Amino acid sequence: MMYQDGQAVKLHGMVHSHRALGEITFFDLRQRTDLLQCVMNSDTRINGADQLRDEQAIRIEGLMQAEPRARGGFECHVMNIEVLSSPAETRPVHLGKRIRNVGLDADLSLRPITLRHQFYRAMFRLQEGICRGFRDYLASAGFTEIHSPKIVASGAEGGSNIFRLDYFGRKAYLAQSPQFYKQMMVGVYERVFEIGPVFRAEKHSTIRHLNEYTSMDFEMGFIETFADIMDVEEAMLKHLLELLGSEYKAEIELLEVKLPSIDRIPRVRFDQAKQMVAEKYGRKIKNPFDLEPEEERLIGELFAQEHNSDFVFVTHYPSKKRPFYAMDDPKDTRYTLSFDLLFRGLEITTGGQRLHDYQQQCDKMLAKGMDPTDFADYLMIHKYGMPPHGGLGIGLERLLMMLTGQNNVRYCALFPRDQSRLEP
């Protein structure tokens, strides 16, 4: 908010922190989007409490005065304070410039309180900006937003990493992806997108995995090649980063974020990327069908050095490691018309072209040991006609993690869910 020197104000907020220096007390008023430095003295009236305390909800009346040393260049000289509520206990953590002496586990256990810190307030404002940029760009490009069910009858990717539940006596699952539904909706709107939770029952405990995370998905029809999908993601990311740079400057500054620039994101085949890393860094190729985390990191490092790009598309992943709906490369069916997007050495996107022919889809299911009759509802779209189409999913928390330079994806989820955490 813009103020003028000497302006009379009536404001409300929470007492974020306070410190007494003789007869003068400074406190930070935590408002919706920022902290405001306030000053009170012995003449300041406090109504509703005998003293000022952290986490009181208050209304204040005062005069704004220019103060170059204060955040935003102004401070409020408070004449009157009305205390609306006071905490029952002292806050369990210090919320000054840093959250002191609090490890990750304690931080997550105290999340309703630690999220009040300016670091997290800025972090999740940026998360909002990412979603906003994704949504705004796709809406402007003719995509329709959808909301698909998260309780499903079958998994989009199969395997063991799926949460099972009892649905009124029937077997059901938590959705691993909106994949089936967004493909179905291509037959309705041609271009669709969704931002929503997905669930993976993977028994892991790594810095890059969550059992519930937010996926930003889109699917588009009438594509000519799977490169069309990468083109849309590239344009969307340019828009998104411009939005963050223009409308989230305070958060960018507070978190010391270095926004990447995008000219043209380089593209490299999967097998070529593995060979490049093996040759440059003297690594033996251990897994010919997937990228190891260390390989992703080194591919990111290589393209940052040689192409000055924080992003790189790795294309043509092996058919063996891609799901049954991925279209094989007609030139070499060992590979698929698919891709991952790596950002600073971490995979944040998986996408590609899907099978749209009914018989080809049934044949690929059978080749993978699947029974097409188990997917009758999904196969309706192929049986009754679909255009060439494809899409992708972006991990919101991973994108935020790499953008802000965090060392654990849990810092980038409001209330993260992993193998050991179901609360708060």
C-alpha positions, 0 to 999 in steps of 0.5 A, spaced: 500 500 500 502 507 498 502 512 504 504 519 504 508 522 510 503 525 515 497 520 513 492 518 518 491 511 518 486 506 521 489 499 520 488 492 522 493 486 523 497 481 528 502 483 532 508 479 529 514 481 533 515 487 538 521 489 542 522 495 547 527 500 547 526 504 553 520 508 553 519 506 546 516 500 543 517 497 536 512 492 533 511 489 526 504 489 524 503 483 520 498 484 514 495 481 509 501 481 504 507 485 508 509 487 515 509 494 517 513 497 522 510 501 528 512 505 533 509 506 540 510 510 546 508 511 553 502 515 551 499 510 546 493 508 549 492 500 549 484 498 549 482 491 551 489 488 554 494 490 559 500 490 554 502 488 547 503 481 546 506 477 539 500 474 536 495 479 538 489 481 533 489 489 533 486 495 530 491 501 530 490 508 529 496 512 527 500 517 523 505 514 517 512 517 517 517 516 512 523 512 514 528 510 509 530 504 514 523 501 514 521 496 510 517 500 504 520 506 507 514 508 512 513 506 519 506 508 523 507 512 529 501 509 533 496 513 538 491 508 539 491 500 539 484 496 540 486 489 542 481 484 539 484 478 541 490 475 545 493 468 545 492 463 550 500 461 550 506 464 548 508 462 541 512 456 540 517 459 535 521 465 534 518 469 527 524 474 526 528 474 520 529 467 521 526 461 524 531 460 529 533 453 532 527 449 528 529 443 524 524 440 518 520 436 522 519 441 528 517 446 522 512 441 519 509 439 526 508 447 528 506 449 520 500 453 522 505 457 526 511 457 522 507 459 516 506 466 519 513 467 517 515 472 512 519 466 508 513 462 508 508 467 506 513 469 500 514 462 498 507 461 498 505 467 494 510 465 489 506 458 489 500 462 487 503 466 482 506 460 478 498 457 478 496 464 476 501 464 470 499 457 468 492 458 468 492 465 465 496 463 459 492 457 458 486 460 458 488 466 453 491 460 449 484 457 448 484 452 454 478 450 458 479 449 465 476 442 468 476 439 475 476 431 474 475 426 480 480 424 485 476 417 487 477 413 481 476 405 479 482 404 476 489 407 476 492 411 470 499 408 471 497 402 474 503 399 479 503 398 486 504 406 487 496 407 488 492 408 494 487 403 495 480 405 499 473 402 500 468 405 496 461 403 499 464 396 499 467 397 492 475 397 490 477 404 489 483 408 488 486 415 489 487 418 483 495 418 481 493 423 475 488 426 471 490 423 465 484 419 463 479 424 464 483 430 461 484 425 455 476 424 455 475 432 455 480 433 449 474 430 445 469 435 448 473 442 448 480 440 444 484 444 449 483 443 457 487 444 463 487 442 471 490 444 477 489 439 482 492 434 487 495 427 485 497 421 490 502 416 489 503 411 494 511 410 493 514 408 499 520 413 499 523 418 503 527 423 498 528 430 498 524 430 491 518 426 493 511 427 496 505 422 497 500 428 495 502 433 491 499 438 486 499 437 479 498 442 473 496 439 467 494 440 460 492 436 454 491 438 447 488 435 441 489 436 433 497 436 434 502 435 429 507 433 433 509 432 440 513 438 439 507 442 439 506 440 447 513 443 448 512 449 444 506 451 449 509 449 455 515 453 453 511 459 452 507 458 458 513 458 462 515 465 459 509 468 461 509 465 468 516 468 469 514 475 466 508 475 471 513 473 477 518 478 475 513 484 474 507 482 480 511 479 485 517 483 486 517 483 493 517 476 494 522 475 489 527 480 493 525 477 500 527 470 498 533 472 493 530 468 487 534 469 481 529 468 475 531 464 469 530 467 463 528 463 457 529 464 450 529 457 446 529 451 451 534 446 448 531 439 446 536 433 446 534 425 445 534 421 452 539 416 449 544 422 446 543 425 453 545 419 457 551 418 452 553 426 453 553 425 460 557 419 460 563 422 456 563 429 459 563 426 466 566 419 466 560 416 468 558 408 466 551 408 464 547 403 469 540 404 467 539 404 459 531 405 460 531 411 465 535 417 468 538 417 475 537 423 479 545 424 478 544 424 471 538 429 471 543 433 475 549 433 470 544 434 464 542 440 467 549 442 469 552 441 462 546 445 458 547 450 463 554 451 461 554 449 454 547 452 452 546 458 458 539 454 459 536 452 466 531 448 462 532 442 458 527 438 454 529 430 454 525 427 449 524 420 446 524 416 453 524 408 452 517 405 451 519 400 457 519 406 462 513 410 459 505 408 461 501 404 456 498 410 453 504 413 450 505 413 443 511 409 440 516 413 435 514 410 429 521 410 426 523 406 432 518 403 437 523 402 442 522 409 444 516 414 445 514 421 443 515 423 450 519 428 454 521 430 461 523 437 462 529 438 467 529 445 471 536 446 474 537 438 474 531 436 476 525 433 472 519 438 473 515 435 467 513 429 464 509 429 457 508 427 450 503 424 445 498 419 446 495 413 442 489 415 439 487 409 435 483 404 438 486 398 436 493 401 437 491 402 444 488 395 445 494 392 442 499 396 447 495 394 453 495 387 451 503 387 450 504 390 457 499 384 460 493 389 461 486 387 460 483 392 455 476 390 458 478 393 465 479 400 461 472 400 457 470 407 460 477 410 458 477 406 451 470 409 449 474 415 447 478 411 442 473 407 440 468 413 438 474 417 435 479 422 438 484 427 434 492 426 435 493 429 442 498 429 447 499 433 454 503 434 460 503 434 468 508 439 472 509 438 479 508 445 482 512 443 489 518 441 485 518 447 480 517 452 486 523 448 490 528 449 484 525 456 483 527 458 490 533 454 491 530 450 497 533 443 498 527 439 500 520 439 497 517 439 503 518 446 504 514 448 498 508 444 500 503 448 505 502 441 509 506 436 506 504 428 506 510 423 506 510 416 508 511 418 516 506 425 516 499 425 516 498 431 520 497 437 521 
